[in-house]
Amino acid sequence: MPTQPNTPVSDARIVIELPRAQALVLYEFLARFSDDQKHKLEIQDQAEERVLWDMCCDLEKALGEQFRPDYAELLKKAREAVRDKDWLQD
């Protein structure tokens, strides 16, 4: 539903639906950059960092795979399912 002209942006909600494989890949990406200081995204404003952290927390609550002992294999399969088929990995 579009935001009404007089509705503050902070009150507007959207829902993004992702295939589970995409959600798992996105979770790992967000978790890596929020947990590991050697991997840096170029954050131009603290609000961007906050949104990334919040998205990571939301995905963590929605997913359960990251707590499974076979997480690495699940992540590998999710990446393979999401990756462009013509992309060559090093």
Protein Blocks (a to p, Z undefined) as FASTA:
>chain_A
ZZdfklcfklpccdddddfklmmmmmmmmmmmmmmmkbccddfbfklmmmmmmmmmmmmm
mpmklmpmklmmmmmmmmmmmpcfklccZZ
